[in-house]
Amino acid sequence: MSQSRKHSMLEALVNVLIGYGVALAAQMAIFPLFGIHVSLQDNIMIGLLFTVVSIVRSYALRRLFNRWHQYQHRHG
């Protein structure tokens, strides 16, 4: 039984949203170590943009692996 597209999207969103908080905190701690000084608002926007990219990546990979699994199941 394969995972539905809706379930794949939900899993990807939850995964990325939980990671967003960690990533935002990491940005705020790491950027200054490299001389990058960004306002909280800019950090939030940077994090949101990377989050969108991450959601698309996660969903696409999940669907690719699901398709691969279905192919393997059908063709032994």
MINU-318755 format. One record per atom (N, C-alpha, C, CB): residue number from 1; residue in one letter; chain; atom name; x, y, z. Coordinates in Angstrom, 2 decimals. Each point is the difference from the previous one (the first is absolute). Glycine has a CB too. Example, Ala and Ser with C-alpha at 12.3 -4.5 7.8 and 13.67 -1.06 7.14 Angstrom:
MINU-318755
PT  pos  code  unit  site       c1       c2       c3
PT    1     a     A     N    13.19    -5.69     7.80
PT    1     a     A    CA    -0.89     1.19     0.00
PT    1     a     A     C     0.90     1.20     0.00
PT    1     a     A    CB    -1.89    -1.17     1.25
PT    2     s     A     N     1.54     2.22    -1.97
PT    2     s     A    CA     0.82     1.19     0.06
PT    2     s     A     C    -0.77     1.09     0.73
PT    2     s     A    CB     1.18    -0.63    -2.15
end
This chain:
MINU-318755
PT  pos  code  unit  site       c1       c2       c3
PT    1     m     A     N     0.85    -1.18     0.00
PT    1     m     A    CA    -0.85     1.18     0.00
PT    1     m     A     C     0.89     1.24     0.00
PT    1     m     A    CB    -1.86    -1.24     1.23
PT    2     s     A     N     1.61     2.14    -2.15
PT    2     s     A    CA     0.85     1.18    -0.11
PT    2     s     A     C    -0.60     1.19     0.75
PT    2     s     A    CB     0.82    -0.82    -2.21
PT    3     q     A     N     0.04     1.74     2.51
PT    3     q     A    CA    -0.41     1.20     0.70
PT    3     q     A     C    -0.69     0.95    -0.98
PT    3     q     A    CB     1.90    -0.26     1.65
PT    4     s     A     N    -3.02     0.86    -1.23
PT    4     s     A    CA    -0.71     0.94    -0.87
PT    4     s     A     C     0.79     1.29    -0.17
PT    4     s     A    CB    -2.20    -0.99     0.73
PT    5     r     A     N     1.91     1.72    -1.79
PT    5     r     A    CA     0.66     1.28    -0.23
PT    5     r     A     C    -0.29     0.97     1.14
PT    5     r     A    CB    -0.16    -0.36    -2.49
PT    6     k     A     N    -1.07     0.35     2.97
PT    6     k     A    CA    -0.38     0.89     1.10
PT    6     k     A     C     0.82    -0.32     1.25
PT    6     k     A    CB    -2.34     0.18    -0.95
PT    7     h     A     N     2.48    -1.46     1.25
PT    7     h     A    CA     0.79    -0.40     1.16
PT    7     h     A     C     1.47     0.36    -0.19
PT    7     h     A    CB    -1.61    -1.87     0.45
PT    8     s     A     N     2.11     1.70    -1.67
PT    8     s     A    CA     1.39     0.38    -0.29
PT    8     s     A     C     0.22     1.49     0.26
PT    8     s     A    CB     0.14    -1.83    -1.73
PT    9     m     A     N    -1.08     2.66     1.27
PT    9     m     A    CA     0.11     1.44     0.19
PT    9     m     A     C    -0.08     0.35     1.48
PT    9     m     A    CB    -1.02     0.39    -2.27
PT   10     l     A     N     0.09    -1.00     3.00
PT   10     l     A    CA    -0.13     0.28     1.42
PT   10     l     A     C     1.28    -0.36     0.75
PT   10     l     A    CB    -2.46    -0.41    -0.16
PT   11     e     A     N     3.01    -0.76    -0.13
PT   11     e     A    CA     1.24    -0.42     0.65
PT   11     e     A     C     1.14     0.97    -0.31
PT   11     e     A    CB    -0.75    -2.39    -0.14
PT   12     a     A     N     0.87     2.79    -1.11
PT   12     a     A    CA     1.06     0.95    -0.39
PT   12     a     A     C    -0.18     1.34     0.71
PT   12     a     A    CB     0.19    -1.14    -2.23
PT   13     l     A     N    -1.42     1.63     2.30
PT   13     l     A    CA    -0.26     1.29     0.66
PT   13     l     A     C     0.34    -0.05     1.48
PT   13     l     A    CB    -1.81     0.46    -1.67
PT   14     v     A     N     1.35    -1.50     2.36
PT   14     v     A    CA     0.29    -0.12     1.44
PT   14     v     A     C     1.49    -0.08     0.23
PT   14     v     A    CB    -2.20    -1.15     0.38
PT   15     n     A     N     2.88     0.34    -1.17
PT   15     n     A    CA     1.44    -0.14     0.12
PT   15     n     A     C     0.71     1.33    -0.18
PT   15     n     A    CB    -0.19    -2.34    -0.83
PT   16     v     A     N    -0.17     3.08    -0.20
PT   16     v     A    CA     0.68     1.25    -0.31
PT   16     v     A     C    -0.36     1.08     1.02
PT   16     v     A    CB     0.00    -0.61    -2.44
PT   17     l     A     N    -1.25     0.66     2.86
PT   17     l     A    CA    -0.40     1.03     0.97
PT   17     l     A     C     0.70    -0.19     1.35
PT   17     l     A    CB    -2.21     0.17    -1.15
PT   18     i     A     N     2.36    -1.40     1.58
PT   18     i     A    CA     0.74    -0.26     1.24
PT   18     i     A     C     1.46     0.41    -0.19
PT   18     i     A    CB    -1.57    -1.91     0.61
PT   19     g     A     N     2.13     1.57    -1.76
PT   19     g     A    CA     1.38     0.37    -0.29
PT   19     g     A     C     0.20     1.49    -0.14
PT   19     g     A    CB     0.25    -2.17    -1.11
PT   20     y     A     N    -1.32     2.89     0.73
PT   20     y     A    CA     0.11     1.45    -0.19
PT   20     y     A     C     0.46     0.70     1.28
PT   20     y     A    CB    -1.80    -0.12    -1.73
PT   21     g     A     N     1.22    -0.24     2.85
PT   21     g     A    CA     0.39     0.62     1.27
PT   21     g     A     C     1.47    -0.24     0.31
PT   21     g     A    CB    -2.32    -0.30     0.83
PT   22     v     A     N     2.78    -0.91    -1.05
PT   22     v     A    CA     1.40    -0.34     0.24
PT   22     v     A     C     0.90     0.79    -0.97
PT   22     v     A    CB    -0.66    -2.32     0.81
PT   23     a     A     N     0.24     2.36    -2.07
PT   23     a     A    CA     0.80     0.71    -1.01
PT   23     a     A     C     0.09     1.50     0.30
PT   23     a     A    CB    -0.68    -1.71    -1.69
PT   24     l     A     N    -0.43     2.29     2.10
PT   24     l     A    CA    -0.02     1.43     0.32
PT   24     l     A     C     0.96     0.30     1.16
PT   24     l     A    CB    -2.39     0.16    -0.81
PT   25     a     A     N     2.32    -0.98     1.85
PT   25     a     A    CA     0.91     0.18     1.13
PT   25     a     A     C     1.45    -0.18    -0.44
PT   25     a     A    CB    -1.79    -0.81     1.58
PT   26     a     A     N     2.04    -0.18    -2.45
PT   26     a     A    CA     1.36    -0.24    -0.49
PT   26     a     A     C     0.50     1.19    -0.82
PT   26     a     A    CB    -0.45    -2.48    -0.04
PT   27     q     A     N    -0.40     3.02    -0.84
PT   27     q     A    CA     0.38     1.18    -0.79
PT   27     q     A     C     0.41     1.14     0.92
PT   27     q     A    CB    -1.56    -0.69    -1.84
PT   28     m     A     N     0.74     0.92     2.85
PT   28     m     A    CA     0.26     1.13     0.90
PT   28     m     A     C     1.28    -0.19     0.79
PT   28     m     A    CB    -2.45     0.39     0.15
PT   29     a     A     N     2.83    -1.64     0.09
PT   29     a     A    CA     1.23    -0.27     0.73
PT   29     a     A     C     1.22    -0.05    -0.92
PT   29     a     A    CB    -1.33    -1.26     1.68
PT   30     i     A     N     1.16     0.73    -2.89
PT   30     i     A    CA     1.14    -0.25    -0.89
PT   30     i     A     C     0.35     1.20    -0.88
PT   30     i     A    CB    -0.65    -2.39     0.01
PT   31     f     A     N    -0.36     3.09    -0.53
PT   31     f     A    CA     0.29     1.14    -0.89
PT   31     f     A     C     1.01     0.98     0.61
PT   31     f     A    CB    -2.31    -0.24    -0.94
PT   32     p     A     N     2.11     0.67     2.20
PT   32     p     A    CA     0.96     0.95     0.57
PT   32     p     A     C     1.44    -0.53     0.08
PT   32     p     A    CB    -1.90     0.93     1.30
PT   33     l     A     N     2.04    -2.25    -1.18
PT   33     l     A    CA     1.35    -0.58     0.04
PT   33     l     A     C     0.74     0.22    -1.31
PT   33     l     A    CB    -0.82    -1.72     1.61
PT   34     f     A     N     0.08     1.95    -2.69
PT   34     f     A    CA     0.58     0.25    -1.32
PT   34     f     A     C    -0.09     1.47    -0.40
PT   34     f     A    CB    -0.59    -2.34    -0.65
PT   35     g     A     N     0.28     3.19     1.64
PT   35     g     A    CA    -0.07     1.42    -0.27
PT   35     g     A     C    -1.27     0.42    -0.73
PT   35     g     A    CB     2.46     0.00    -0.06
PT   36     i     A     N    -3.46    -0.85     0.06
PT   36     i     A    CA    -1.27     0.31    -0.66
PT   36     i     A     C    -0.98     0.44     1.08
PT   36     i     A    CB     0.42    -1.67    -1.89
PT   37     h     A     N    -0.81     2.92     1.83
PT   37     h     A    CA    -0.91     0.54     1.00
PT   37     h     A     C    -1.32     0.33    -0.67
PT   37     h     A    CB     1.92     0.94     1.36
PT   38     v     A     N    -2.94    -1.68    -0.96
PT   38     v     A    CA    -1.32     0.08    -0.64
PT   38     v     A     C    -1.03     0.25     1.08
PT   38     v     A    CB     0.71    -1.55    -1.88
PT   39     s     A     N    -1.69     2.40     1.57
PT   39     s     A    CA    -1.07     0.28     0.95
PT   39     s     A     C    -0.87    -1.25     0.21
PT   39     s     A    CB     0.00     2.43    -0.69
PT   40     l     A     N    -0.75    -2.45     1.77
PT   40     l     A    CA    -0.91    -1.12     0.27
PT   40     l     A     C    -0.98    -0.17    -1.15
PT   40     l     A    CB     0.22     0.40     2.48
PT   41     q     A     N    -0.77     0.71    -2.98
PT   41     q     A    CA    -0.95    -0.07    -1.11
PT   41     q     A     C     0.65    -0.62    -1.24
PT   41     q     A    CB    -1.19     2.03     0.91
PT   42     d     A     N     2.40    -1.63    -1.22
PT   42     d     A    CA     0.70    -0.58    -1.16
PT   42     d     A     C     0.33    -1.48     0.23
PT   42     d     A    CB     0.97     2.26    -0.53
PT   43     n     A     N    -0.59    -2.62     1.76
PT   43     n     A    CA     0.25    -1.40     0.32
PT   43     n     A     C    -1.26    -0.83    -0.21
PT   43     n     A    CB     1.76     0.68     1.67
PT   44     i     A     N    -2.89    -0.15    -1.26
PT   44     i     A    CA    -1.28    -0.69    -0.17
PT   44     i     A     C    -0.29    -0.20    -1.49
PT   44     i     A    CB    -0.85     0.98     2.16
PT   45     m     A     N     1.05     0.07    -2.97
PT   45     m     A    CA    -0.25    -0.11    -1.44
PT   45     m     A     C     0.96    -0.98    -0.68
PT   45     m     A    CB    -0.84     2.36     0.01
PT   46     i     A     N     2.11    -2.30     0.34
PT   46     i     A    CA     0.98    -0.94    -0.56
PT   46     i     A     C    -0.42    -1.43     0.35
PT   46     i     A    CB     1.86     1.73     0.20
PT   47     g     A     N    -2.21    -1.93     1.06
PT   47     g     A    CA    -0.45    -1.33     0.44
PT   47     g     A     C    -1.24    -0.46    -0.74
PT   47     g     A    CB     0.97     0.47     2.22
PT   48     l     A     N    -1.92     0.43    -2.44
PT   48     l     A    CA    -1.22    -0.37    -0.71
PT   48     l     A     C     0.28    -0.38    -1.45
PT   48     l     A    CB    -1.29     1.53     1.49
PT   49     l     A     N     2.17    -0.79    -2.14
PT   49     l     A    CA     0.36    -0.33    -1.39
PT   49     l     A     C     0.66    -1.38    -0.09
PT   49     l     A    CB     0.28     2.45    -0.49
PT   50     f     A     N     0.64    -2.72     1.40
PT   50     f     A    CA     0.63    -1.32     0.01
PT   50     f     A     C    -1.01    -1.09     0.37
PT   50     f     A    CB     2.20     1.07     0.61
PT   51     t     A     N    -3.17    -0.73     0.21
PT   51     t     A    CA    -1.04    -0.96     0.36
PT   51     t     A     C    -0.82    -0.40    -1.21
PT   51     t     A    CB    -0.09     0.98     2.30
PT   52     v     A     N    -0.28    -0.01    -3.13
PT   52     v     A    CA    -0.75    -0.31    -1.22
PT   52     v     A     C     0.81    -0.94    -0.89
PT   52     v     A    CB    -1.17     2.25     0.12
PT   53     v     A     N     2.44    -1.95    -0.29
PT   53     v     A    CA     0.87    -0.86    -0.81
PT   53     v     A     C     0.05    -1.41     0.61
PT   53     v     A    CB     1.39     2.02    -0.71
PT   54     s     A     N    -1.28    -2.09     2.02
PT   54     s     A    CA     0.08    -1.29     0.68
PT   54     s     A     C    -1.29    -0.80    -0.14
PT   54     s     A    CB     1.61     1.02     1.61
PT   55     i     A     N    -2.76    -0.36    -1.54
PT   55     i     A    CA    -1.28    -0.69    -0.15
PT   55     i     A     C    -0.10    -0.61    -1.40
PT   55     i     A    CB    -1.08     1.58     1.64
PT   56     v     A     N     1.42    -0.81    -2.65
PT   56     v     A    CA    -0.06    -0.50    -1.38
PT   56     v     A     C     0.96    -1.17    -0.17
PT   56     v     A    CB    -0.61     2.30    -0.83
PT   57     r     A     N     1.81    -2.17     1.35
PT   57     r     A    CA     0.99    -1.08    -0.10
PT   57     r     A     C    -0.47    -1.27     0.71
PT   57     r     A    CB     1.81     1.72    -0.11
PT   58     s     A     N    -2.30    -1.56     1.32
PT   58     s     A    CA    -0.48    -1.14     0.78
PT   58     s     A     C    -1.15    -0.71    -0.69
PT   58     s     A    CB     0.71     1.17     2.08
PT   59     y     A     N    -1.66    -0.41    -2.56
PT   59     y     A    CA    -1.17    -0.58    -0.67
PT   59     y     A     C     0.42    -0.73    -1.28
PT   59     y     A    CB    -1.45     1.82     0.96
PT   60     a     A     N     2.29    -1.19    -1.76
PT   60     a     A    CA     0.44    -0.61    -1.25
PT   60     a     A     C     0.76    -1.30     0.25
PT   60     a     A    CB     0.12     2.28    -1.04
PT   61     l     A     N     0.78    -2.28     2.02
PT   61     l     A    CA     0.73    -1.22     0.32
PT   61     l     A     C    -0.92    -1.09     0.52
PT   61     l     A    CB     2.01     1.39     0.50
PT   62     r     A     N    -2.95    -1.03     0.33
PT   62     r     A    CA    -0.95    -0.98     0.53
PT   62     r     A     C    -0.78    -0.65    -1.14
PT   62     r     A    CB    -0.20     1.32     2.14
PT   63     r     A     N    -0.28    -0.51    -3.08
PT   63     r     A    CA    -0.77    -0.54    -1.13
PT   63     r     A     C     0.89    -0.86    -0.89
PT   63     r     A    CB    -1.52     2.00     0.07
PT   64     l     A     N     2.78    -1.58    -0.29
PT   64     l     A    CA     0.94    -0.78    -0.80
PT   64     l     A     C     0.24    -1.37     0.64
PT   64     l     A    CB     1.10     2.13    -0.80
PT   65     f     A     N    -0.83    -2.15     2.09
PT   65     f     A    CA     0.24    -1.26     0.68
PT   65     f     A     C    -1.26    -0.86     0.03
PT   65     f     A    CB     1.75     1.11     1.39
PT   66     n     A     N    -2.91    -0.49    -1.25
PT   66     n     A    CA    -1.24    -0.75    -0.03
PT   66     n     A     C    -0.20    -0.65    -1.37
PT   66     n     A    CB    -0.99     1.56     1.71
PT   67     r     A     N     1.26    -0.82    -2.78
PT   67     r     A    CA    -0.13    -0.54    -1.35
PT   67     r     A     C     1.01    -1.13    -0.21
PT   67     r     A    CB    -0.79     2.25    -0.84
PT   68     w     A     N     2.01    -2.07     1.33
PT   68     w     A    CA     1.03    -1.03    -0.12
PT   68     w     A     C    -0.43    -1.27     0.73
PT   68     w     A    CB     1.77     1.79    -0.18
PT   69     h     A     N    -2.32    -1.62     1.37
PT   69     h     A    CA    -0.47    -1.14     0.79
PT   69     h     A     C    -1.12    -0.73    -0.75
PT   69     h     A    CB     0.62     1.20     2.13
PT   70     q     A     N    -1.55    -0.46    -2.72
PT   70     q     A    CA    -1.08    -0.64    -0.75
PT   70     q     A     C     0.55    -0.76    -1.20
PT   70     q     A    CB    -1.57     1.82     0.73
PT   71     y     A     N     2.55    -1.25    -1.43
PT   71     y     A    CA     0.62    -0.65    -1.14
PT   71     y     A     C     0.67    -1.30     0.44
PT   71     y     A    CB     0.37     2.25    -1.12
PT   72     q     A     N     0.38    -2.18     2.21
PT   72     q     A    CA     0.70    -1.18     0.52
PT   72     q     A     C    -1.00    -1.09     0.38
PT   72     q     A    CB     1.86     1.47     0.84
PT   73     h     A     N    -2.96    -1.07    -0.25
PT   73     h     A    CA    -1.02    -0.96     0.43
PT   73     h     A     C    -0.63    -0.69    -1.22
PT   73     h     A    CB    -0.46     1.41     2.06
PT   74     r     A     N     0.20    -0.65    -3.12
PT   74     r     A    CA    -0.62    -0.56    -1.20
PT   74     r     A     C     0.95    -0.89    -0.80
PT   74     r     A    CB    -1.47     2.01    -0.08
PT   75     h     A     N     2.76    -1.65     0.07
PT   75     h     A    CA     0.96    -0.69    -0.86
PT   75     h     A     C     0.95    -0.90     0.77
PT   75     h     A    CB    -0.15     1.92    -1.56
PT   76     g     A     N    -0.24    -2.24     2.78
PT   76     g     A    CA     0.78    -0.97     0.78
PT   76     g     A     C     1.28     0.52     0.45
PT   76     g     A    CB    -1.04    -1.73    -1.21
end
